[in-house]
Amino acid sequence: MVPFIPCAEPGCDKLALSGAECCAQHSPDPQALTRRLLAQVAETVLVKDLNLGGLQVEDAKLSGKRFFACIFSGSRFRTTLFTGSSFRMCFFDFCSFDSCDFSKSDIQFCSFSGSTFVNTCFEDSEIIHDSFIGAKAIDCTFNGSDLYNTRFINSELHNVDFINCNLKKTNFLNLRQDGVSFRSSNTQEGIFHAAEDAR
């Protein structure tokens, strides 16, 4: 698992990034650190036990990777490709994603809680046992995906498509939405009301 090494900056309660003494916020050169960590990821298919939290990533190609037990919490991603990648027990809490692509990915036991998604694609993916609690999504699509037992509790969705998705045990309690389509999905097996949560 990711080593829990505290940031060297006095009073900081964050973890140091992998191979560094400080978190991204207190790094003397965060851009150079981002380039180094992304280069490290590019060199391998299996990316394991890395703390990449708080980075600002743009135009990166992270497709076809296998991420295991990695921390991305608080990072900002723009025009980044994750297509065909797999993720297990990874943390994307309070991240932002703008024009990113997770299509054909396999994402299980991961957390995207509190994150924001704009124009981001999750089409034809396995999104199973994941948390999108408190997330906000605008102009996004999950079409053709399996969302078994994933939680969108207290989330806010605007112009988001879940067309032809498996929604069995997918939890949408306290969902705020407009322009959301569940066409051809098994909504009767999802959880939209508190009474259904007891099933």
C-alpha positions in Angstrom: 0.0 0.0 0.0 0.9 3.7 -0.3 3.5 4.6 2.3 2.1 7.1 4.8 5.0 9.6 4.9 3.9 13.0 6.1 4.7 16.2 4.3 8.0 17.7 5.6 6.4 21.2 5.8 5.7 22.0 9.4 2.0 22.0 10.3 0.9 20.3 7.1 -1.3 17.3 7.6 -1.0 16.0 4.0 1.1 13.1 2.8 4.3 13.6 0.8 4.1 12.6 -2.9 5.8 9.5 -4.0 9.6 10.1 -4.2 9.3 13.5 -2.6 9.6 15.1 0.8 6.5 17.3 0.5 3.0 17.3 -0.8 2.2 19.0 -4.1 1.2 22.2 -2.3 4.5 22.6 -0.6 6.7 21.3 -3.4 9.4 23.9 -4.5 8.7 22.9 -8.1 5.3 21.2 -8.5 5.4 21.3 -12.3 8.8 19.4 -12.4 7.5 17.0 -9.8 4.4 16.4 -12.0 6.5 15.7 -15.0 8.7 13.3 -13.1 5.8 11.3 -11.7 4.0 11.2 -15.1 7.2 10.0 -16.7 7.4 7.3 -14.1 3.8 6.2 -14.9 4.5 6.2 -18.6 7.3 3.7 -18.2 5.2 0.9 -16.9 1.7 -0.8 -17.3 1.3 -1.6 -13.6 1.2 1.5 -11.5 1.1 0.5 -7.8 1.2 2.2 -4.4 1.9 5.8 -5.7 0.7 9.0 -4.1 0.0 11.4 -6.9 -2.4 13.6 -5.0 -2.7 17.3 -5.7 -1.1 17.4 -9.1 -2.3 19.5 -12.1 -2.3 17.2 -15.1 -3.1 18.4 -18.7 -3.0 16.6 -22.0 -1.6 13.4 -20.4 -2.0 9.9 -22.0 -2.6 7.4 -19.2 -4.5 4.8 -21.3 -4.0 1.1 -21.0 -2.6 1.3 -17.5 -3.3 -0.8 -14.4 -3.6 1.4 -11.3 -3.6 -0.4 -8.0 -3.9 1.4 -4.6 -2.9 4.8 -5.9 -3.9 8.2 -4.4 -4.9 11.0 -6.8 -6.9 13.0 -4.2 -7.2 16.7 -4.9 -5.7 16.5 -8.4 -6.9 18.5 -11.4 -7.1 16.7 -14.8 -7.7 18.4 -18.1 -7.9 16.7 -21.5 -6.4 13.5 -20.0 -6.9 10.0 -21.5 -7.5 7.1 -19.1 -9.1 4.9 -21.9 -8.9 1.1 -21.4 -7.2 1.4 -18.0 -8.1 -0.5 -14.9 -8.3 0.9 -11.4 -8.5 -1.0 -8.1 -8.8 0.7 -4.7 -7.7 4.1 -6.0 -8.6 7.5 -4.5 -9.8 10.4 -6.7 -11.6 12.3 -3.9 -12.1 16.0 -4.5 -10.5 15.9 -7.9 -11.6 17.9 -11.0 -11.9 16.4 -14.5 -12.4 18.6 -17.5 -12.7 17.0 -21.0 -11.2 13.6 -19.8 -11.9 10.1 -21.2 -12.4 7.0 -19.1 -14.2 5.0 -21.8 -13.7 1.2 -21.8 -12.1 1.3 -18.4 -12.5 -1.2 -15.5 -12.9 0.8 -12.2 -13.6 -1.1 -9.1 -13.6 -0.3 -5.3 -12.5 3.3 -6.1 -13.6 6.7 -4.7 -14.5 9.8 -6.7 -16.3 11.4 -3.7 -16.7 15.2 -3.9 -15.1 15.4 -7.4 -16.3 17.5 -10.3 -16.6 16.2 -13.9 -17.2 18.4 -16.9 -17.5 16.9 -20.4 -16.0 13.6 -19.2 -16.7 10.2 -20.8 -17.2 6.9 -18.9 -18.8 5.0 -21.8 -18.6 1.2 -22.1 -16.9 0.8 -18.7 -17.1 -1.4 -15.7 -17.8 1.0 -12.8 -18.5 -1.4 -9.9 -18.5 -0.8 -6.1 -17.4 2.8 -6.6 -18.3 6.0 -4.7 -19.4 9.2 -6.5 -20.9 10.5 -3.3 -21.3 14.3 -3.4 -19.9 14.5 -6.9 -20.9 17.0 -9.5 -21.1 16.1 -13.2 -21.9 18.3 -16.2 -22.2 17.2 -19.8 -20.9 13.7 -19.1 -21.8 10.2 -20.3 -21.8 6.8 -18.7 -23.6 5.1 -21.7 -23.2 1.3 -22.0 -21.6 0.9 -18.6 -22.1 -1.5 -15.7 -22.6 0.6 -12.5 -23.4 -2.3 -10.1 -23.5 -1.2 -6.5 -22.0 2.3 -7.2 -23.1 5.2 -5.1 -24.2 8.7 -6.4 -25.7 9.7 -3.1 -26.0 13.5 -2.7 -24.6 14.0 -6.2 -25.5 16.7 -8.6 -25.9 15.8 -12.3 -26.6 18.1 -15.2 -27.0 16.8 -18.8 -25.6 13.4 -17.9 -26.5 10.2 -19.9 -26.9 6.7 -18.3 -28.3 5.1 -21.5 -28.3 1.3 -21.7 -26.5 0.9 -18.3 -26.8 -1.7 -15.6 -28.1 0.2 -12.5 -28.6 -2.8 -10.3 -28.1 -1.6 -6.7 -26.8 1.7 -8.0 -27.7 4.3 -5.3 -29.0 7.7 -6.3 -30.4 8.8 -3.0 -30.8 12.6 -2.6 -29.8 13.1 -6.3 -30.1 16.6 -7.7 -30.6 16.4 -11.4 -31.7 18.0 -14.6 -31.3 16.8 -18.2 -30.4 13.3 -17.0 -31.3 10.3 -19.3 -31.7 6.7 -18.0 -33.1 5.4 -21.3 -32.9 1.7 -21.8 -31.4 1.2 -18.3 -32.8 -1.0 -15.6 -33.9 1.8 -13.3 -36.3 -0.5 -11.4 -33.2 -2.2 -9.9 -31.5 1.1 -8.9 -32.1 2.9 -5.6 -33.7 6.3 -6.0 -35.8 6.5 -2.8 -35.1 5.7 0.9 -37.6 2.9 1.0 -35.7 1.1 -1.8 -32.4 1.2 0.3 -33.8 -1.4 2.6 -34.2 -4.0 -0.1 
